[in-house]
Amino acid sequence: GCWSSGRRRREAGPHCASRDSRVSDELEILEKLERQDWDGALTALMETYGRQVYRQCLQMVRDAQLAEDALQETFIRAHRALRSFRRDSSLRTWIHAIAHHRCLDALKAERRRQARFVVADNPPDPPAAEPGAESRISAAQVAAALGRCLDHLLPHVKAAVLARFQQGMTYLEMSGVLDA
């Protein structure tokens, strides 16, 4: 985690750098909830966490349109549930948990859709047999390779990896989001 001593400060990931602003954003949203400003709270929630949630959705479903749909469904569900937010967890954990479940729903729906329709596979071109190829792998190729590896993980394992390494969640936050 983040800690500081008299002599030095250590940061353990991206979640440390923005902790103060995240806390103030959460307080602002909670104040809107106290005033029963549901639309204002939703707007602030979307502004604060929209990009993070979209990245989470995109990484989980690996399709921009499905990710957009999951994102929209996440905030629709959040808006409906704002009145009953019990503060058992942070708003960040709560919204990411909703997104996680919407992504799982989207993946299930996509699997059902694909089972009904035959999808023509276009196999990738064989790799070029050039010496020293590993020295020329670009960041995009590495990202694509990691994405393919993530695609082979079970959805709950993939969600855990993304929550930790992409979203920078603590294990406590991950347990709240992933119900584990």
GIFENBEL-V260564 format. One record per pair of residues at least 6 apart in sequence whose ideal C-beta (glycine too) atoms are under 8 Angstrom apart, sorted by the first residue. I is the first residue (numbers start at 1). GAP is how many residues later the second one is. Records with the same first field share a line. If there is no record, write none. Layout:
I->GAP, GAP
This chain:
1->11, 15, 169
2->7, 8, 9, 10, 13, 14, 17
3->6, 7
4->6
11->6
13->155
14->154
15->152, 153, 154, 155
22->26, 70
25->19, 23
26->22, 64, 65, 66
28->16
29->12, 15, 16, 19, 62
30->57, 61
32->6, 8, 9, 12
33->8, 49, 52
36->47
38->41, 44, 45
41->41
42->33, 36, 37, 40
45->30, 33, 46, 50
46->29
48->43
49->42, 43, 46, 47
50->21, 25
52->40, 44, 115
53->18, 21, 22, 42, 43, 46
54->13, 14, 17
55->111, 112
56->40, 43, 44, 47, 106, 107, 110, 111
57->9, 10, 11, 13, 14, 17, 42, 45, 46, 49
58->6, 9
59->88, 91, 99, 103, 107
60->7, 10, 40, 43, 44, 47, 95, 98, 99, 102
61->6, 9, 42, 45, 46, 49
62->85, 88, 89
63->47
66->40, 41, 44
69->37
70->29, 32, 33, 35, 36
71->28
73->29, 32, 33
74->21, 24, 25, 28
77->21, 25
78->16, 17, 20
81->17
85->6, 9
88->88
89->8, 84, 87
90->83, 86
92->81
93->76, 80, 83, 84
94->82
96->67, 71, 73, 77, 81
97->79, 80, 81, 82
100->59, 63, 77, 78
103->52, 56
104->51, 55
107->48
127->6
150->8, 11, 12
151->7
153->8
156->22, 24
159->18, 19
160->14, 18, 20
163->6, 10, 11, 14, 15
164->7, 10
169->8
174->6
